[in-house]
Amino acid sequence: MRLITNKIEVAKLHQELVKKLNAFSTEKIRALTGHKGNSFETDVYYSDELDIWWDINGFSEGKSGIRYWNAFGIGKPKPKRLAHIICEINYPKEGINRRVAANWIEDDKDFLLVHSGKIGGGRKGVGKNGFIEHYNGVFEDVDVEGLSKKTTIIGNLKDPNLPYQIKNFVFEVSRIKEILVRNSTLKLSSDPLDKIKHSFSEEFVGTKEYKNRKGKIAATANHGLIVNALKEIISANKSLVANDQQRDLYIYNKNAKIESVFEIKTSLKSQSIFTAVGQLYVNNIRLKPMPQLVYVIPEKPNLNLLKTLKKLNIKTLVFSWKDGKPIFKNLNKLI
């Protein structure tokens, strides 16, 4: 695994990213981008399918050095009106620059767009630590020289889901910024979820660990897509749903009791199975009553594994992919 620092290589990857995103574009709009007091008129691209816009055709030079300036926002911009930037996925034009949040890395012939979680926007309470805490994706411990140790994979350039992965990241930044700004000013809350966090923050310790196997790291890029899609479906069923550092997703009731816990994995490798079972039990065994435990996987397990999971009272939820979106089989039986 290596960090890509050569400007010719970075330029080639950037152009491929532009090509993949522009293939989803349904309209080019002349709008204002930038920030208040420093905006400029330019062409941005908007996708009906993704419901995001982007401006990724220029460079920016400042205290963070020369970098590709890749701005993204949500919703269709109005012509010649300021299009609000939700996030920037900027990476250095060349070399190593730890002040820039995004980078390209190569892993076993995969080209991965990664991000350190460093987000800004000049708003109180918004920062890297809060983003990592609330992010619905996975932050890896990546041992690559010149790269931030804690890194999330936005997507794989070879993955047809890359535009959806970028959309997911943009929506996650928007969601988390709102949470962080609200939490910085909120003194008291009646949300039962806050009671859950308060009750369990000291009783349950440990965080998720993901091993970086050569050629396997790219699979985790879809984790956030699965979490968010599952959350939308469960919410549409009028159930209360949330997540925390110990649980990918859970359903809770009005009395702040957790009723179902979902652990999501993107493969059925042995290590992934053992990790999932361990996380489901270690993070939930002290809950009274014990919630329904659900193992979310990309394929139907073999008969032996199915029997083992049944003995452990772990149910399975199988998903597949269609047009960049996960489809869940028999979810209605679990919610």
C-alpha atoms as one frame of an Amber mdcrd trajectory, in Angstrom:
protein
   0.000   0.000   0.000   1.405   3.406  -0.919   0.472   7.056  -0.860   0.347
   8.512  -4.363   2.422  11.696  -4.446   3.586  11.950  -8.062   1.778  14.849
  -9.742   1.335  12.967 -13.022  -0.284  10.024 -11.233  -2.476  12.315  -9.127
  -3.566  14.232 -12.246  -4.509  10.996 -13.996  -6.583   9.819 -11.021  -8.230
  13.223 -10.752  -9.275  13.177 -14.398 -10.726   9.701 -13.969 -12.702  10.956
 -10.964 -14.010  13.901 -13.008 -15.035  11.502 -15.776 -16.900   9.171 -13.419
 -18.796  11.972 -11.692 -19.623  13.846 -14.879 -21.171  10.660 -16.264 -23.859
  11.152 -13.602 -24.370  14.832 -14.392 -27.811  15.825 -15.619 -27.247  19.571
 -15.761 -24.474  22.155 -15.859 -25.403  25.306 -13.958 -23.693  28.691 -13.832
 -23.615  29.391 -10.123 -21.557  31.039  -7.401 -19.250  28.846  -5.348 -16.632
  29.543  -2.736 -17.491  31.124   0.576 -19.228  34.289   1.708 -16.950  37.196
   0.966 -14.862  35.065  -1.363 -17.246  33.629  -3.950 -16.866  33.424  -7.698
 -19.028  32.500 -10.660 -18.341  29.165 -12.316 -19.984  26.127 -13.903 -21.047
  23.418 -11.467 -22.453  20.006 -12.302 -25.614  18.602 -10.748 -26.963  15.037
 -10.688 -30.662  14.240 -10.246 -29.754  10.675  -9.285 -27.249  11.688  -6.589
 -28.872  15.016  -5.622 -25.457  16.619  -5.212 -23.512  19.215  -7.176 -19.763
  19.486  -7.623 -17.048  21.842  -8.809 -13.840  19.841  -9.213 -12.009  21.436
 -12.112  -9.570  23.777 -10.435  -6.695  24.256  -8.014  -6.480  26.211  -4.810
  -3.327  27.691  -3.359  -3.038  28.913   0.210  -1.673  28.004   3.615  -2.394
  24.355   2.797  -0.300  24.505  -0.359  -1.412  23.772  -3.909  -4.238  21.265
  -3.970  -7.054  20.092  -6.180 -10.087  22.028  -5.020 -13.056  19.642  -5.064
 -16.194  21.278  -3.694 -19.494  19.463  -3.146 -22.967  20.512  -2.081 -26.453
  19.080  -1.704 -29.468  19.916  -3.849 -29.821  21.682  -7.164 -28.089  25.092
  -7.249 -29.955  28.131  -8.481 -28.374  29.930 -11.450 -26.019  32.732 -10.386
 -26.894  32.176  -6.722 -24.439  31.047  -4.064 -24.272  27.255  -3.974 -23.535
  26.340  -0.357 -20.484  24.097  -0.037 -21.061  21.156   2.310 -17.553  19.742
   2.075 -14.326  19.786   0.106 -12.514  16.581  -0.803  -9.165  18.199  -1.574
  -5.891  16.363  -2.147  -2.387  17.720  -2.827  -1.319  18.386  -6.389   1.854
  16.503  -5.518   3.925  15.395  -2.561   2.887  15.000   1.069   0.749  17.631
   2.761  -0.767  16.686   6.112  -2.838  19.872   6.175  -4.934  18.597   3.270
  -7.608  16.091   4.340  -7.888  13.823   1.284  -5.375  11.680  -0.587  -5.110
   8.886  -3.099  -3.543   5.584  -2.073  -2.852   2.449  -4.086  -3.666  -0.904
  -2.519  -3.093  -4.052  -4.592  -3.992  -2.288  -7.879  -6.983  -0.519  -6.324
  -6.920   3.283  -6.211  -8.651   4.525  -3.092  -9.833   8.045  -2.300  -9.274
   8.484   1.434 -10.021  11.213   3.952  -8.639  12.015   7.406 -11.974  13.251
   8.782 -10.680  16.788   9.054 -13.655  19.009   8.290 -14.080  22.712   8.830
 -16.387  25.467   7.768 -15.712  28.040  10.459 -18.519  26.836  12.733 -18.136
  26.321  16.468 -17.800  22.707  17.532 -17.048  21.335  14.042 -13.837  19.322
  13.794 -12.099  16.027  13.118 -12.736  14.278  16.449 -16.462  14.930  16.336
 -16.643  13.783  12.738 -14.921  10.479  13.502 -17.193   9.891  16.516 -20.436
  10.306  14.555 -19.409   8.984  11.129 -21.484   6.054   9.825 -18.535   4.675
   7.918 -15.283   3.059   9.026 -12.049   4.762  10.080  -9.064   2.470   9.548
  -5.700   2.434  11.291  -3.695   2.754   8.082   0.086   2.475   8.279   1.127
   4.493   5.226   3.965   6.992   5.370   2.693  10.550   4.959  -0.942   9.626
   5.669  -3.013  10.425   8.729  -3.138   7.289  10.904  -6.933   7.341  11.254
  -8.345   7.340   7.742 -11.667   6.554   6.095 -12.007   5.256   2.556 -14.503
   7.344   0.618 -14.392   5.025  -2.361 -12.477   2.946  -4.869 -11.860   4.428
  -8.314 -12.521   0.998  -9.842 -15.834   0.577  -8.033 -18.947   1.520 -10.059
 -20.458   2.630  -6.740 -17.888   5.443  -6.367 -20.333   8.290  -7.205 -22.758
   6.885  -4.610 -19.920   6.567  -2.091 -19.039  10.228  -2.635 -22.693  11.183
  -2.264 -22.801   9.247   1.003 -19.728  11.074   2.293 -21.174  14.496   1.394
 -24.478  13.715   3.130 -22.597  12.372   6.154 -20.588  15.594   6.448 -23.815
  17.604   6.300 -25.520  15.433   8.923 -22.559  15.444  11.285 -21.979  19.193
  10.994 -25.556  19.752  12.113 -25.056  17.403  15.079 -21.787  19.039  16.133
 -23.151  22.574  15.874 -26.268  21.591  17.805 -24.267  19.770  20.491 -21.992
  22.767  20.980 -24.967  24.928  21.981 -27.378  22.379  23.449 -27.312  22.298
  27.232 -30.263  20.022  27.934 -32.027  17.414  25.852 -35.089  15.228  26.300
 -34.094  12.883  23.458 -34.100   9.312  24.819 -31.003   8.598  22.746 -29.055
  10.944  25.019 -30.112   8.783  27.958 -28.727   5.741  26.172 -25.387   7.422
  25.580 -25.243   8.613  29.174 -26.146   5.237  30.617 -23.773   3.163  28.551
 -20.778   5.393  27.956 -18.874   4.000  30.933 -20.292   0.479  31.047 -19.316
  -0.457  27.511 -15.732   0.023  26.451 -13.769  -0.813  23.335 -14.002   0.256
  19.746 -14.216  -1.552  16.437 -10.947  -2.778  14.972 -10.425  -3.451  11.288
  -7.301  -5.241  10.061  -5.691  -3.999   6.869  -5.259  -7.082   4.747  -3.602
  -6.491   1.421  -6.241  -6.054  -1.252  -9.154  -6.186   1.209  -9.192  -2.661
   2.594 -11.288  -1.300  -0.310 -14.319  -3.401   0.663 -15.047  -1.216   3.678
 -15.806   1.777   1.444 -19.394   0.540   1.046 -19.994   0.227   4.798 -21.480
   3.710   5.141 -23.757   3.181   2.131 -25.197   0.085   3.785 -25.627   1.725
   7.186 -27.413   4.755   5.792 -29.665   2.782   3.443 -30.685   0.467   6.277
 -31.294   3.429   8.559 -33.587   5.089   5.994 -35.689   1.955   5.579 -36.027
   1.384   9.316 -36.880   5.059   9.909 -39.547   4.881   7.203 -41.076   2.066
   9.249 -41.483   4.658  12.043 -38.972   2.965  14.315 -36.456   4.943  16.367
 -33.005   4.192  14.984 -29.493   5.403  15.788 -25.858   4.294  16.004 -22.863
   4.761  18.274 -19.215   3.700  18.544 -20.151   0.179  19.673 -23.021  -0.467
  17.263 -23.371   0.051  13.518 -27.098   0.573  13.929 -29.760  -0.107  16.543
 -33.476   0.288  17.095 -34.578   1.734  20.436 -37.957   2.465  22.003 -39.445
   5.538  23.636 -38.110   4.392  26.995 -34.547   4.510  25.613 -34.209   0.708
  25.630 -32.308  -0.891  22.751 -34.462  -3.522  21.043 -32.401  -4.622  18.009
 -28.729  -4.271  17.078 -27.342  -4.569  13.549 -23.694  -5.415  12.878 -22.768
  -4.814   9.240 -19.925  -6.556   7.421 -18.971  -6.387   3.752 -17.516  -9.906
   3.528 -17.950 -13.403   4.972 -14.267 -14.066   5.595 -13.514 -16.004   8.787
 -11.977 -13.009  10.556 -14.984 -10.860   9.685 -17.377 -13.483  11.077 -15.487
 -13.797  14.375 -15.270 -10.018  14.694 -18.992  -9.568  14.062 -20.037 -12.231
  16.584 -17.651 -10.814  19.175 -18.889  -7.256  18.687 -22.531  -8.282  18.896
 -21.987 -10.088  22.198 -19.339  -7.977  23.926 -21.124  -4.692  23.211 -24.620
  -5.888  24.090 -24.417  -8.757  26.610 -25.074  -6.470  29.583 -28.225  -4.978
  28.120 -31.375  -6.046  29.941 -33.299  -7.445  28.237 -30.845  -8.703  25.610
 -31.778  -7.106  22.267 -32.321  -8.942  19.021 -28.880  -9.395  17.398 -28.697
  -9.114  13.609 -25.647  -9.908  11.469 -25.863  -8.052   8.124 -23.921  -9.793
   5.339 -23.482  -9.690   1.522 -24.345 -13.339   0.866 -26.271 -16.206   2.398
 -24.112 -18.116   4.909 -23.467 -21.818   4.479 -25.536 -24.298   6.471 -22.929
 -24.872   9.202 -22.512 -21.150   9.867 -26.271 -20.657   9.795 -26.736 -23.369
  12.438 -24.010 -21.855  14.612 -25.507 -18.383  14.433 -28.917 -19.786  15.257
 -27.523 -21.425  18.422 -26.078 -18.052  19.388 -29.470 -16.389  18.781 -27.975
 -14.229  16.033 -30.212 -13.573  13.058 -28.913 -12.820   9.570 -29.907 -10.137
   7.087 -28.585 -10.594   3.542 -28.112  -7.660   1.193 -27.330  -7.332  -2.519
 -26.573  -4.366  -4.779 -28.761  -2.716  -7.398 -27.922   0.615  -9.103 -25.478
   1.575  -6.383 -27.915   0.846  -3.558 -28.057  -2.085  -1.120 -31.229  -4.186
  -1.210 -32.131  -6.100   1.969 -33.888  -9.464   1.830 -36.628 -10.146   4.407
 -35.861  -7.032   6.450 -39.544  -6.680   7.311 -39.293  -9.829   9.474 -36.693
  -8.172  11.694 -38.274  -4.759  12.362
